[in-house]
Amino acid sequence: MDFAKSDDPAVQQQLDRLAQLSLPQGRLGLETIRALLARLGDPQKRLPPVFHVGGTNGKGSTCAFLRAMMEAEGLTIHAATKPHLVRYNERLRIAGHLIDDAMLADLLREVLDAAGDLAPSFFEVTTAATFLAFARVPADACIIEVGLGGRFDATNVLDQPAACAIAALGIDHEQFLLAPEKGVPTQPLARIAFEKAGIAHAGSPLVTQSYPPGPALEIERAALAADAPLFMRGRDWSAHIGQMIEYRDQHGALRLPLPALPGAHQADNAALAVAMIRSQDQITVSPTSMAQGIRAAQWPARLQKLARGPLTDQAAGNHPIWLDGGHNRDAGAAIARHFSGQKLHLIIGMLEGKDPQAIIAPLAPNIISLTAVPISGSKHHQAEDFGKTARHAPDIASALSRLPNDGAAVLIAGSLYLAGEVLKLNEQVPD
């Protein structure tokens, strides 16, 4: 777990307390978060309209599109996304701005003091602090990204969100989401869908992408059991992606621009955000604001082209340098589509529990050179885990300095922890 560091002593004191927390082995359920929130006066019951976004890949980008569209409409928005890349503050955006250190320190202290004998996890404390902040500061809406899974995620205590969504599905966090359990689907992707669909709530629209039959059936079952209106892509809404996003649903058709965010998959995430907004009636966003938001949205470390900085200047020659924190096969496939036909130098670092081939296999035809780097403070794969052609470098700067002066693209990928390190070294800290 990356608890980050802070230059503010008051924040660091609370981060040190957070670092002492862990999830007790075998404990699943929402009892602890509910008990903690009760001690804090149940702030989750006093939130502005909530947009709750889950999924395996694309949920963070969907949140970014939602926020950009709503802000283009002139609305004041809270947003809670995860994980942070450099600073813990990135997890909470209060009324359009990252939470400041003084408020963050006070919130964490209040929640940790209230926790007492409950022994909450890092995620439960973070979620309680999020709800507390969002309940105290006025806003028109709030956007909350699901953490791990959905059914037992700490955010899944909301009474009736304005809308819920499930982005793209894939196999990830297998240790938790595919753990043996009676009465759940056994096919892996269907089980993932079952867990993600646990965010369905009575009366709250559940908006989804399109999925294979098995996972789609699990989502349909969950929506029916929860009495949640279901809006599934390909059945209740559609989005054809070409030179524009040709969107259509029960309210009619929209012609929207492609995102400025690189990657063809981002148009799908933008379309999901549009479908969420159009599925509910608690806030209104015009098509003009949707279009503006789609073009304005930013989401760091997802196919991000790095600017000139202290780190990128270590590379010899005029290399375009890209950064992506993706670490599963679906993310690898999306990256490969973006670099289709291009040769590149891959610099990779991955946590020990991740599949070393998740990024390498889809990119194999593109790779000129492969350099493995460590992830500071975390157990990570060694160079030999990435294949015979992989070489080792002690850090990112060394890996960049060893590249040939051929002008080929460089991709740094494999971990959001690594991505955060890169952004910090290049002085591109998210704000």
Secondary structure, 3 states (H helix, E strand, C coil): CCCCCCCCHHHHHHHHHHHCCCCCCCCCCCHHHHHHHHHCCCHHHCCCCEEEEECCECHHHHHHHHHHHHHHCCCCEEEECCCCCCCHHHHEEECCEECCHHHHHHHHHHHHHHHHHHCCCHHHHHHHHHHHHHHHCCCCEEEEECCCCCCCCCCCCCCCCCEEEECECCCCCHHHHCCCCCCCCCCHHHHHHHHHHHHCCCCCCEEECCCCHHHHHHHHHHHHHHCCCEEEECCCEEEEECCCEEEEECCEEEEECCCCCCCCHHHHHHHHHHHHHHHCCCCCCCHHHHHHHHHHCCCCCCCEECCCCCCHHHCCCCCCEEEECCCCHHHHHHHHHHCCCCCEEEEECCECCCCCHHHHHHHHHHEEEEEECCCCCCCECCHHHHCCCCEECCCHHHHHHCCCCCCCEEEEECCHHHHHHHHHHCCCCCC
